[in-house]
Amino acid sequence: MKLLFSLSALLLSLNVFAQRVDMEINGRPYSCVPRSGGTPGGGDAGSCATVAYSGPFSREESIRLCAGSRSEAPARCAIAAYSGPFSKEESINLCAGAYSTGPSECAVKAYTGIFSKSESLDLCSSPYASVATATCAINAYSGAYNRQEAINLCRNSKSLGLTAELLTKEESEQLMIEANEKAMREGVYKR
């Protein structure tokens, strides 16, 4: 009986490690399950580099972009940024260590809005950046804050996940209009 109890306890403890884990990141639900055959903490740096290399990046750029990554997210982020207004170097710096394509989406939204390229990269260079980060900065700037204060307020925040989802498309467009009008009034609208 004691042997049966010990064996069942062992099997239950092993089963705990194979259970799905549900979590929320940047306001989005994720379900994680352990991978079989993977190395602990090894992640997917190789597959990330393969995606980057099969895209516009050289071997060296792909290695630099994907070093230590646990998914293909840095490569997908950098490819999205590079297909937009950013250079290869800017895309790599923006997306190295990214957990999603959020930093590229953030930078594109900020740049198509009121912020310059360097301000957009500064705002969105966190691995946690998302469209919500850009929306936060645009909203802050359309209010009482200047551009640098808006960037400082919203940069590196991990708790902005639902901000973009709470705004309707019309509200987001109205924020963009208000922020652009303020930039024009202050004579700091990007050229």
C-alpha positions in Angstrom: 0.0 0.0 0.0 2.8 2.4 0.9 4.5 1.7 -2.4 1.3 2.3 -4.3 0.8 5.6 -2.5 4.4 6.7 -3.2 4.1 5.8 -6.9 0.8 7.7 -7.3 2.3 10.7 -5.5 5.2 10.6 -7.9 3.0 10.4 -11.0 0.9 13.3 -9.7 3.9 15.4 -9.1 5.2 14.7 -12.7 1.8 15.5 -14.1 1.8 18.9 -12.3 4.8 19.9 -14.4 3.0 19.0 -17.6 -0.1 21.1 -16.9 -1.1 24.1 -19.0 -0.4 27.4 -17.4 -2.8 30.3 -18.1 -1.5 33.9 -17.8 -2.2 37.4 -18.9 0.6 39.5 -20.6 -0.1 43.0 -21.8 -3.8 42.4 -21.2 -3.9 39.4 -23.5 -4.5 35.8 -22.3 -1.9 33.2 -23.1 -1.8 29.5 -22.4 1.6 27.9 -22.0 2.3 24.2 -22.1 5.8 22.6 -21.6 7.5 21.5 -24.7 8.8 18.0 -25.0 12.3 17.5 -26.1 13.3 21.2 -25.5 16.2 22.2 -23.4 15.3 24.1 -20.2 15.6 27.8 -20.8 17.0 27.2 -24.3 14.1 28.7 -26.1 13.9 29.2 -29.8 16.9 31.5 -30.7 17.7 29.2 -33.6 14.2 29.4 -35.1 14.2 33.1 -34.5 17.5 33.5 -36.4 16.2 31.3 -39.2 13.1 33.5 -39.6 15.2 36.7 -39.6 17.8 35.2 -42.0 15.1 34.0 -44.4 13.8 37.6 -44.3 15.9 40.8 -45.0 18.6 40.3 -42.3 22.1 38.9 -42.8 23.5 36.0 -40.7 25.3 38.4 -38.3 22.2 40.7 -38.0 20.0 37.6 -37.3 22.3 36.3 -34.6 22.5 39.8 -33.0 18.7 40.2 -33.1 17.9 36.7 -31.8 20.6 36.1 -29.2 18.9 34.7 -26.1 15.4 34.8 -27.5 12.8 32.3 -26.5 10.6 32.6 -29.6 10.5 34.0 -33.1 9.0 37.2 -31.9 12.2 39.4 -32.2 12.5 38.3 -35.9 8.8 38.9 -36.7 9.0 42.3 -34.9 12.1 43.4 -36.8 10.7 42.3 -40.2 7.5 44.2 -39.5 9.5 47.3 -38.4 11.8 47.1 -41.5 8.9 46.7 -43.8 7.7 50.1 -42.4 9.7 53.3 -42.0 12.6 51.9 -40.1 16.1 50.9 -41.2 17.6 47.4 -40.5 19.7 48.8 -37.7 16.8 50.6 -36.1 14.6 47.5 -36.5 17.2 45.3 -34.8 17.7 47.7 -31.9 13.9 48.1 -31.5 13.1 44.4 -31.5 16.0 42.6 -29.9 14.5 40.8 -26.8 10.9 41.5 -27.9 8.2 39.2 -26.7 5.8 40.0 -29.5 5.6 42.3 -32.6 4.4 45.0 -30.1 7.5 47.2 -30.3 7.2 47.5 -34.1 3.4 48.1 -33.9 4.0 50.8 -31.2 6.8 52.5 -33.2 4.8 52.6 -36.4 1.7 54.0 -34.7 3.8 56.6 -32.8 5.7 57.6 -36.0 2.6 57.9 -38.2 1.2 60.0 -35.4 2.9 63.0 -33.8 6.3 61.6 -32.9 9.6 61.8 -34.9 11.4 58.6 -35.8 13.9 58.9 -32.9 11.1 59.7 -30.5 9.1 56.7 -31.7 12.1 54.4 -31.3 12.8 55.8 -27.8 9.1 55.3 -26.7 8.8 51.8 -28.1 12.2 50.2 -27.4 10.9 48.1 -24.5 10.3 44.4 -25.0 6.8 45.0 -23.5 5.9 47.9 -25.8 2.6 47.6 -27.7 0.1 49.8 -29.5 -1.1 50.7 -26.1 2.2 52.3 -25.3 1.9 54.6 -28.4 -1.8 55.3 -27.5 -0.7 56.3 -24.0 1.9 58.7 -25.3 -0.4 60.3 -27.9 -3.1 60.6 -25.2 -0.7 62.2 -22.8 0.6 64.6 -25.4 -2.9 65.7 -26.5 -3.4 66.6 -22.8 -1.1 68.5 -20.4 2.2 66.9 -21.2 4.9 67.9 -23.7 6.4 65.3 -26.1 9.3 64.2 -23.9 7.1 64.0 -20.8 4.6 61.9 -22.7 7.4 59.5 -23.8 8.8 59.3 -20.3 5.3 58.7 -18.8 4.5 55.8 -21.1 7.8 54.2 -22.0 8.7 50.8 -20.4 5.2 50.4 -18.9 4.1 46.8 -18.5 0.6 47.7 -17.4 -0.8 49.4 -20.5 -2.2 46.2 -22.0 -5.9 47.0 -22.2 -5.5 50.7 -23.0 -5.7 50.3 -26.8 -8.5 47.8 -26.6 -10.6 50.2 -24.4 -10.5 52.9 -27.1 -12.7 52.7 -30.1 -11.3 53.4 -33.5 -13.0 56.8 -33.6 -11.6 57.7 -30.1 -8.1 56.7 -31.2 -8.4 58.7 -34.4 -9.7 61.7 -32.4 -6.7 61.5 -30.0 -4.4 61.5 -33.0 -6.1 64.6 -34.4 -5.9 66.4 -31.1 -2.3 65.6 -30.7 -1.4 66.7 -34.2 -3.3 69.9 -33.7 -1.4 70.6 -30.5 1.9 69.9 -32.3 0.9 72.4 -35.0 0.0 75.0 -32.5 3.3 74.6 -30.6 5.3 74.6 -33.9 6.8 71.2 -33.2 5.0 69.1 -35.8 7.4 66.7 -37.4 8.4 67.4 -41.0 
